[in-house]
Amino acid sequence: MNEPVSPEELKTEGEKKIESEAAAQTPNYYEQMLKIRAEFDNYRKRVDREKPELYKLGRMDILSRFIPLYDLLKKAHEEIQNSHAESELSKGMEGIFKEFEKIFKEEGISAIEALNKPFDPLTHEVLGTVEKPGVEDGTVVEVFEPGYLIAGRVLRTAKVRIARNAKKEEAKEK
């Protein structure tokens, strides 16, 4: 006799087509969730990789602010040593410098050796030239302000004067 008819059988071809299109357009939430999870995992890994570098940059910024203070204290200390070598002030300044040197060593800060070395544009900033017979062109002959490195990276360039050989320049002009 009459068999029960399922709702699927009652649908027309048009209705079936509309439903299949709707199913195809329905977003696959599970796939989206997997994609977002992978993106977040990648983000977290990138942040974990970058975090130590950000700490280093922050340390470098703070330490670079102490360098001018160190230079001023060093000049003052040299003046005190020249005039009052055995005074309490001189001994106090010596203690300050020992602490600075201790901190610099702990943080990996070292002075750039510039005097009598060839000019290096990565570590030196030229503030002038001077004729020096017998000295090779581009050799640092005077250091106005010392430079510093932290873990092999330039914290501050050394401000220097380099030698130039006038005889070579005259030969080039001829």
C-alpha positions as CSV (number, residue, x, y, z in Angstrom):
1,M,0.0,0.0,0.0
2,N,1.1,3.4,0.9
3,E,4.5,3.4,2.2
4,P,5.6,6.3,4.3
5,V,7.4,8.9,2.3
6,S,10.4,10.6,3.7
7,P,10.7,14.4,3.5
8,E,13.7,14.0,1.2
9,E,11.5,12.3,-1.4
10,L,9.0,15.1,-1.3
11,K,11.5,17.8,-2.2
12,T,11.7,18.9,-5.8
13,E,14.9,19.0,-7.8
14,G,15.1,22.8,-7.3
15,E,14.8,22.5,-3.6
16,K,17.5,19.8,-3.5
17,K,19.8,22.0,-5.6
18,I,19.2,25.0,-3.3
19,E,20.0,22.9,-0.2
20,S,23.2,21.5,-1.7
21,E,24.3,25.0,-2.6
22,A,23.6,26.2,0.9
23,A,25.5,23.3,2.4
24,A,28.5,24.2,0.2
25,Q,28.3,27.8,1.2
26,T,28.0,27.0,4.9
27,P,31.4,27.7,6.4
28,N,33.3,24.7,7.8
29,Y,33.8,25.9,11.4
30,Y,36.1,23.1,12.3
31,E,38.6,23.9,9.5
32,Q,38.4,27.6,10.4
33,M,39.2,26.7,14.0
34,L,42.2,24.5,13.0
35,K,43.5,27.3,10.8
36,I,43.1,29.9,13.6
37,R,44.8,27.6,16.1
38,A,47.8,27.1,13.7
39,E,48.1,30.8,13.2
40,F,48.0,31.4,17.0
41,D,50.7,28.7,17.6
42,N,52.9,30.4,15.0
43,Y,52.3,33.8,16.6
44,R,53.2,32.4,20.0
45,K,56.4,30.8,18.7
46,R,57.4,34.0,16.9
47,V,56.8,36.0,20.1
48,D,58.9,33.5,22.1
49,R,61.7,33.8,19.6
50,E,61.6,37.7,19.5
51,K,61.3,38.2,23.3
52,P,65.0,37.8,24.1
53,E,65.9,40.1,21.3
54,L,63.5,42.8,22.7
55,Y,65.0,42.4,26.1
56,K,68.5,42.9,24.6
57,L,67.3,46.0,22.8
58,G,65.8,47.4,26.0
59,R,69.1,46.7,27.9
60,M,71.1,48.3,25.1
61,D,68.9,51.5,25.3
62,I,69.3,51.8,29.0
63,L,73.0,51.1,29.0
64,S,73.6,53.5,26.2
65,R,72.2,56.3,28.4
66,F,74.8,55.6,31.0
67,I,77.7,56.0,28.6
68,P,77.7,59.9,28.5
69,L,77.6,59.9,32.3
70,Y,80.5,57.5,32.4
71,D,82.5,59.8,30.1
72,L,81.8,62.9,32.2
73,L,82.8,61.1,35.4
74,K,85.9,59.8,33.7
75,K,87.0,63.3,32.7
76,A,86.3,64.6,36.2
77,H,88.3,61.7,37.6
78,E,91.3,62.4,35.4
79,E,91.2,66.1,36.6
80,I,91.0,65.0,40.2
81,Q,93.8,62.5,39.8
82,N,96.0,65.3,38.3
83,S,95.4,67.7,41.1
84,H,94.3,65.8,44.2
85,A,95.5,62.2,43.7
86,E,95.4,61.2,47.4
87,S,92.1,63.0,48.4
88,E,88.9,61.3,49.6
89,L,87.2,62.5,46.4
90,S,89.7,60.7,44.3
91,K,89.2,57.5,46.3
92,G,85.4,57.9,45.9
93,M,85.7,58.4,42.2
94,E,87.9,55.3,42.0
95,G,85.2,53.3,43.7
96,I,82.6,54.6,41.2
97,F,84.8,53.5,38.3
98,K,85.3,50.0,39.8
99,E,81.5,49.7,40.0
100,F,81.0,50.9,36.4
101,E,83.7,48.5,35.1
102,K,82.0,45.7,37.0
103,I,78.6,46.5,35.5
104,F,80.1,46.9,32.1
105,K,81.9,43.5,32.3
106,E,78.7,41.8,33.5
107,E,76.7,43.3,30.7
108,G,79.3,42.5,28.0
109,I,80.2,46.1,27.3
110,S,83.7,46.7,26.0
111,A,85.5,49.8,24.7
112,I,86.3,50.0,21.0
113,E,90.1,50.1,20.5
114,A,90.4,52.8,17.9
115,L,93.8,54.6,18.3
116,N,96.4,53.6,15.7
117,K,93.9,51.2,14.1
118,P,92.5,51.5,10.5
119,F,89.3,53.4,10.1
120,D,86.2,51.2,10.3
121,P,82.9,52.9,9.3
122,L,80.9,50.4,11.4
123,T,82.7,51.4,14.7
124,H,84.2,54.8,14.0
125,E,82.7,58.2,13.2
126,V,85.2,60.6,11.6
127,L,85.1,64.1,12.9
128,G,88.1,65.3,10.9
129,T,91.3,64.5,9.2
130,V,94.9,65.6,9.7
131,E,98.1,65.3,7.7
132,K,100.5,62.9,9.3
133,P,103.6,62.0,7.4
134,G,104.7,58.4,7.9
135,V,101.2,57.4,9.0
136,E,99.1,55.3,6.6
137,D,95.9,56.9,5.2
138,G,92.8,56.2,7.1
139,T,94.6,55.4,10.4
140,V,92.9,56.7,13.5
141,V,95.3,59.2,15.1
142,E,93.1,60.8,17.7
143,V,90.0,59.7,19.7
144,F,87.7,62.5,20.8
145,E,85.1,60.2,22.4
146,P,85.5,56.4,22.9
147,G,83.1,54.0,21.4
148,Y,81.6,50.9,23.0
149,L,80.4,47.5,22.0
150,I,77.9,45.3,23.7
151,A,78.1,41.6,22.8
152,G,79.8,42.5,19.5
153,R,77.2,45.1,18.5
154,V,78.0,48.8,18.4
155,L,76.5,50.6,21.4
156,R,78.1,53.9,20.4
157,T,80.6,54.7,17.7
158,A,84.0,56.1,18.5
159,K,84.4,59.8,17.5
160,V,87.8,60.0,15.8
161,R,90.3,61.9,13.6
162,I,92.1,60.0,10.9
163,A,95.3,60.6,9.1
164,R,95.5,61.6,5.5
165,N,98.6,61.6,3.3
166,A,98.8,64.9,1.3
167,K,101.4,63.4,-1.1
168,K,98.9,60.7,-2.3
169,E,96.3,63.4,-2.9
170,E,98.8,65.5,-4.9
171,A,99.7,62.5,-7.0
172,K,96.1,61.8,-7.8
173,E,95.5,65.4,-8.9
174,K,98.4,65.3,-11.4
